[in-house]
Amino acid sequence: MNFDNVIINVDGPVATATLNRPKQLNALSYGLCKDLCAALEELDGDDAVRVFIITGGERVFAAGADINEMVAATPFAGRAHERLVLRDRINHLSKPMIAAVSGFALGGGCELAMSCDIIIASESAVFGQPEVNLGTIPGSGGTQRLTRLVGKHKAMEMVLTGRFMNAAEAERCGLVNKVVPVEVLLDEARAMAQTIAQKPPIAVRFAKEAILKAANTPLDEGLAFERKSFCTLFASEDRREGMQAFLDKRKPEFKGK
């Protein structure tokens, strides 16, 4: 898998996508979003791959959208709009995504991290939605996901003032799962990815769907979705294997069936 703006590395069941526009601080251009979307969608259809890691390197995760593409954009046309469409497709991947964030994750970079299922940050990570400084607002979920993660008042402060949030504050607010030294960031992300990859993939997919449902529906609807998913999993071979292995006091062998 060769792309101009993304480096893909597959290590067993874990695929790592590294954003690769270092001179532009990994600004999320149309080309980068297109490459990332194409790579992840292809990997999402590969049964051998079970977890994704998205990272940008030690210096920067992604410093925002590519303003060169946005400055002359019209409301319903142009690369800026197409970039948002691609980002929507990334948001609907079925496999778990871990963001490994070091350095700046601003604007679209913060939104990309938040669209992942787990965020592990280095001590140098900085998060922010500074779009107001450019006369606009977040357009890829910044107002919605940030509010759900850190609450109305903190989201208002960040979006209305453009203030950045460091890694320690982000962990306290629930924006990130864990903060680690820069030098072990990818090791931590890979360790978590490998742990998830060892679980039954159908159950993992159903669990991800149910948790995402909880963020977007009333409780009764979410409970009904959870119950349906729970009952459906009783048809899977992995469910039978997992329960039998528990009774046999042995390690289960999940096959994704």
C-alpha positions as CSV (number, residue, x, y, z in Angstrom):
1,M,0.0,0.0,0.0
2,N,1.8,3.1,-1.3
3,F,0.5,6.5,-0.7
4,D,2.0,10.0,-1.0
5,N,0.7,11.4,2.3
6,V,0.3,8.4,4.6
7,I,2.8,5.6,5.6
8,I,1.1,2.3,6.3
9,N,2.8,-0.4,8.4
10,V,1.0,-3.7,9.1
11,D,2.3,-5.8,12.0
12,G,0.2,-8.9,12.3
13,P,-3.3,-7.8,13.3
14,V,-2.3,-4.2,13.9
15,A,-2.1,-1.6,11.1
16,T,-0.4,1.8,11.8
17,A,-1.2,4.8,9.6
18,T,1.4,7.6,10.0
19,L,0.4,11.0,8.5
20,N,3.2,12.1,6.3
21,R,3.3,15.8,5.5
22,P,6.0,16.8,7.9
23,K,6.8,20.1,6.2
24,Q,3.2,21.2,6.4
25,L,2.9,19.9,10.0
26,N,0.6,17.1,8.7
27,A,-2.1,19.7,7.7
28,L,-5.1,17.7,6.6
29,S,-5.2,18.4,2.9
30,Y,-7.6,16.7,0.5
31,G,-4.8,14.5,-0.7
32,L,-3.9,13.4,2.9
33,C,-7.6,12.7,3.8
34,K,-8.0,10.8,0.5
35,D,-5.0,8.6,1.1
36,L,-5.9,8.0,4.7
37,C,-9.5,7.1,3.8
38,A,-8.4,4.8,1.0
39,A,-5.9,3.0,3.2
40,L,-8.1,2.5,6.1
41,E,-11.1,1.4,4.1
42,E,-9.0,-1.3,2.3
43,L,-7.6,-2.5,5.7
44,D,-11.1,-2.4,7.2
45,G,-12.0,-5.1,4.7
46,D,-9.0,-7.3,5.6
47,D,-9.9,-9.9,8.2
48,A,-6.3,-10.3,9.2
49,V,-6.2,-6.7,10.4
50,R,-8.1,-6.1,13.6
51,V,-7.0,-2.7,15.0
52,F,-5.8,0.6,13.6
53,I,-3.4,3.1,15.0
54,I,-3.3,6.6,13.6
55,T,-0.3,8.8,14.4
56,G,1.7,11.7,13.1
57,G,5.2,11.3,14.6
58,E,6.9,12.7,17.7
59,R,6.7,16.4,16.6
60,V,3.1,16.8,15.5
61,F,0.0,14.8,15.1
62,A,-1.8,17.2,12.7
63,A,-1.8,21.0,13.1
64,G,-5.2,21.4,11.4
65,A,-6.8,21.7,8.0
66,D,-4.8,22.9,4.9
67,I,-5.8,26.5,4.8
68,N,-4.4,26.9,1.3
69,E,-7.3,24.7,0.1
70,M,-9.9,26.4,2.2
71,V,-9.2,30.1,1.6
72,A,-11.2,30.3,-1.7
73,A,-13.7,27.6,-0.9
74,T,-17.4,28.1,-1.5
75,P,-20.2,26.7,0.7
76,F,-20.9,23.5,-1.3
77,A,-18.0,22.9,-3.6
78,G,-14.2,22.6,-3.6
79,R,-11.6,20.5,-1.9
80,A,-12.5,21.7,1.5
81,H,-15.9,20.2,1.2
82,E,-14.6,17.0,-0.3
83,R,-12.2,16.7,2.6
84,L,-15.1,16.7,5.0
85,V,-16.9,14.0,3.0
86,L,-13.7,11.8,3.2
87,R,-13.5,12.4,7.0
88,D,-17.1,11.2,7.4
89,R,-16.1,8.0,5.7
90,I,-13.2,7.5,8.1
91,N,-15.6,8.0,11.0
92,H,-17.6,4.9,9.9
93,L,-14.9,2.3,9.9
94,S,-15.9,-0.9,11.7
95,K,-12.6,-1.7,13.4
96,P,-11.2,0.0,16.6
97,M,-9.0,3.0,16.0
98,I,-6.4,4.3,18.4
99,A,-5.0,7.8,18.1
100,A,-1.3,8.1,19.2
101,V,-0.9,11.8,19.6
102,S,2.3,13.7,20.1
103,G,2.7,17.4,19.6
104,F,0.0,19.5,18.1
105,A,-3.5,18.1,17.5
106,L,-5.3,21.3,16.4
107,G,-8.5,22.0,14.5
108,G,-9.0,19.1,12.1
109,G,-6.1,17.2,13.9
110,C,-8.0,17.4,17.2
111,E,-11.2,16.3,15.4
112,L,-9.4,13.3,13.8
113,A,-8.0,12.2,17.2
114,M,-11.5,12.5,18.7
115,S,-13.0,10.5,15.9
116,C,-10.8,7.6,17.0
117,D,-12.1,5.2,19.7
118,I,-9.1,5.6,22.1
119,I,-6.6,8.4,22.4
120,I,-3.1,7.8,23.9
121,A,-1.2,11.1,24.2
122,S,2.4,11.9,24.8
123,E,3.4,14.4,27.4
124,S,4.1,16.9,24.6
125,A,0.5,16.6,23.1
126,V,-1.5,19.8,22.7
127,F,-5.2,19.8,21.7
128,G,-7.3,22.7,20.5
129,Q,-10.1,23.9,18.2
130,P,-8.8,27.4,17.2
131,E,-11.0,27.8,14.1
132,V,-12.6,30.9,15.6
133,N,-9.4,32.7,15.0
134,L,-9.9,32.2,11.2
135,G,-13.5,33.4,11.3
136,T,-15.1,29.9,11.2
137,I,-15.9,27.0,13.5
138,P,-14.9,23.3,13.7
139,G,-16.4,21.4,10.8
140,S,-15.5,17.8,11.4
141,G,-17.1,17.1,14.7
142,G,-15.2,19.6,16.9
143,T,-18.2,21.2,18.5
144,Q,-20.1,17.9,18.9
145,R,-17.4,15.4,20.0
146,L,-15.6,17.8,22.2
147,T,-18.8,18.7,24.1
148,R,-19.6,15.1,24.7
149,L,-16.1,14.4,25.9
150,V,-15.2,17.4,28.1
151,G,-18.7,18.9,28.8
152,K,-20.4,22.1,27.6
153,H,-18.5,24.6,29.6
154,K,-15.0,23.4,28.8
155,A,-15.9,23.0,25.1
156,M,-17.3,26.5,25.0
157,E,-14.1,27.9,26.5
158,M,-11.9,26.0,24.0
159,V,-14.0,26.7,20.9
160,L,-14.9,30.4,21.7
161,T,-11.4,31.4,22.8
162,G,-9.3,29.1,20.7
163,R,-7.4,28.1,23.9
164,F,-5.1,25.0,23.7
165,M,-5.3,22.2,26.2
166,N,-2.1,20.3,27.3
167,A,-1.9,16.6,27.7
168,A,-2.3,16.6,31.5
169,E,-5.5,18.7,31.3
170,A,-6.8,16.6,28.5
171,E,-6.4,13.5,30.6
172,R,-8.2,15.1,33.6
173,C,-11.1,16.2,31.4
174,G,-11.5,12.8,29.8
175,L,-10.4,13.8,26.4
176,V,-7.6,11.2,26.3
177,N,-7.3,7.8,27.9
178,K,-3.6,8.0,29.0
179,V,-0.6,10.2,28.9
180,V,2.9,8.7,28.5
181,P,6.4,9.9,27.8
182,V,7.1,10.7,24.1
183,E,9.6,7.9,23.6
184,V,7.1,5.2,24.6
185,L,4.0,6.6,22.9
186,L,3.9,4.1,20.0
187,D,4.8,1.2,22.3
188,E,1.9,2.0,24.5
189,A,-0.5,2.3,21.5
190,R,0.7,-1.0,20.0
191,A,0.4,-2.8,23.4
192,M,-3.2,-1.7,23.7
193,A,-3.9,-2.5,20.0
194,Q,-2.4,-6.0,20.5
195,T,-4.6,-6.5,23.6
196,I,-7.7,-5.6,21.6
197,A,-6.6,-7.7,18.6
198,Q,-6.6,-10.8,20.8
199,K,-10.3,-10.4,21.6
200,P,-13.0,-12.0,19.4
201,P,-13.3,-9.5,16.5
202,I,-17.1,-9.8,16.0
203,A,-17.7,-9.0,19.7
204,V,-15.2,-6.1,19.4
205,R,-17.1,-4.7,16.4
206,F,-20.5,-5.1,18.1
207,A,-19.1,-3.4,21.3
208,K,-17.8,-0.5,19.3
209,E,-21.1,0.0,17.5
210,A,-23.0,-0.2,20.8
211,I,-20.8,2.4,22.5
212,L,-21.0,4.8,19.5
213,K,-24.8,4.3,19.6
214,A,-24.8,5.4,23.2
215,A,-23.3,8.8,22.2
216,N,-26.0,9.5,19.7
217,T,-29.3,8.1,20.9
218,P,-31.6,8.2,24.0
219,L,-31.0,5.6,26.7
220,D,-34.0,3.4,25.8
221,E,-33.0,3.2,22.2
222,G,-29.4,2.5,23.1
223,L,-30.4,-0.3,25.5
224,A,-32.5,-1.9,22.8
225,F,-29.6,-1.8,20.4
226,E,-27.3,-3.3,23.0
227,R,-29.8,-6.1,23.8
228,K,-30.2,-7.0,20.1
229,S,-26.4,-7.1,19.7
230,F,-25.9,-9.2,22.8
231,C,-28.5,-11.8,21.6
232,T,-27.1,-11.8,18.1
233,L,-23.6,-12.7,19.4
234,F,-25.0,-16.0,20.7
235,A,-24.9,-17.2,17.1
236,S,-21.2,-16.8,16.8
237,E,-18.6,-19.5,17.1
238,D,-16.4,-17.2,19.1
239,R,-19.1,-16.8,21.8
240,R,-19.3,-20.5,22.2
241,E,-15.5,-20.9,22.2
242,G,-15.1,-18.1,24.8
243,M,-17.6,-19.6,27.2
244,Q,-16.4,-23.1,26.8
245,A,-12.8,-22.0,27.3
246,F,-13.8,-20.3,30.5
247,L,-15.4,-23.5,31.8
248,D,-12.4,-25.5,30.7
249,K,-10.0,-23.1,32.3
250,R,-8.0,-22.6,29.1
251,K,-7.1,-19.8,26.8
252,P,-9.8,-19.3,24.1
253,E,-8.9,-19.5,20.4
254,F,-11.0,-16.9,18.6
255,K,-11.4,-17.2,14.8
256,G,-13.7,-14.3,14.0
257,K,-16.7,-16.5,13.2
